[in-house]
Amino acid sequence: MRRTEVYQVRLDVHEKKQAFAVFKQLGISPAQAIRLFFRQVVVTKSIPFAIENAAIDPHETPKKLAKKQTDATVNTGEMSHLSDQDIFDQLNEMLGDRSSNLN
């Protein structure tokens, strides 16, 4: 038998309910969804969906980008990134496309 570990994560109550509803529609449990996500990370050696930020200039060098993020951290106290809602919306769109193919 394979050895398993427990991993806990804190979720926004509203996002959890929305995600669990999607899992139910797809016919999978939340645990199965998480295992699928982790399996895809291992297989693709990446996050298995696009993570984009329209505010990033693709012509900026990594050094300039790092300085800009450091400045933002000093000025705002946090890194510039996609909001949780933006990520959820992207996932919801992807799952919506896939769920229509499952029926």
Secondary structure by P-SEA (a helix, b strand, c coil): cbbbbbbbbbbcaaaaaaaaaaaaaacccaaaaaaaaaaaaaaacccccccccccccccccaaaaaaaaaaaaaaccccccccaaaaaaaaaaaaaaaaaaac
